[in-house]
Amino acid sequence: MQSNGNTIFVGIKINERLRDQLDASHASMKAFFAGNNPDYLQVLQIDDDDFIGKVAANGASLEALSNMLLNVKTMLQMICPKFTMAEGAIKIFALTPTPVRNLRA
């Protein structure tokens, strides 16, 4: 079975309190989540909600996912030192690529 470009996302839902703290973060911290650098946090829309976290290739090991979890927590604490997250707030999502539609003339 092929993965067809599927990915795994480890992240937390951006609620109003987190959004306010991300918006108010120091300008030097914006590079850690505002760009498209896979080494840093990514903001993705899943269903109708925004999430911040990291993307991994499909088939990541449990150790790699555990490291990503710690990395997401650490980076969020660095960016938003006053933000406290509930235990279990970080979730793992399986993402599928958006299908490409071919229109026939």
N, C-alpha and C positions, 0 to 999 in steps of 0.2 A: 504494500500500500504506500503510495506517495503522499508527502505532506502538502504538495502544491503551494508552497510558499507560506504555509501557516506559521504563526509566531505565538509566543507566550508573552503576556504582559503582567508584570508584578507592580501593583500600584494601589493608590488610595483615592477615593472619591474626593473631589474638591468641593467642600462645602463653603458656605459664605465666610465663615471664620478663617479657614485656610486661604481662600481667595484674597481676603483683605490682607493677610500677612504676606502672601506672595507678592501682591501689588505694592506693599509698603517695604519690601525687602530692599536692602542696600543695592545700589546700582552694580556693584562688583559681583553680587550674587546672581544677577539675572542670567548670566551666561550659563549657569548650572541648570537652567530649566527653560529658558526662552528660545533656545536654538533648536537645531535638528541634529545635534551631536549625540550619537548613540552612547558615548561614554558618560553622558549626564542624563538628567531626568527629561522625560518627554511628556507633553500634555496631549492626551488623546481623548476623543469623544467616543464613548461607548454607549450605545443606545442614545438616550437623551442627556446623559451626564458627562461631565468632564472628569478625567482622572489624571493623576500625575504619578509617574513611575518609570520603569525601565522595560525595554523590549528585549527578549531573548529568542534565539532560534528555536524552532520546534525540536523536541527531543533533548532539552536541557536536563542535566543531571539534577538530582535532589540537592547535591552539594552546591551546584551553581545557582539554583533557585534560592537556597538558604543565604548564600552570599549576596544575591541581588536584594533579598529582603533586608538584610543588614545595611546594605549600601543605600537603599531607598530611605530607610529610617535615619541613617547618619546624615545624608545630604539634606533631608527635610529639616533636621535639627540645626544644621549649619545655616540653612537659608532662613528658617523661621524659628529662632531659638525659643520663642514664647509659645509655640504650638505644641500641644500635647495630644497624642493620638490614643484612642482607645485600643485596648488589646484586641487583636484580630481585625483591626481596621484595614490593614493591607490585604488585598485579595489577589488571586491569580486568575487571569482570563486567557482563554484560548481564542486567538484572533485568526480569522480567515481573511485572505485578501479579497478586496472588492472585485466582483466579477466584471470582466470587460465585455461590453455588449457590442456586437457587430451589427450595424444597421445595414439592411439591404435596400438598395435603391429600387 
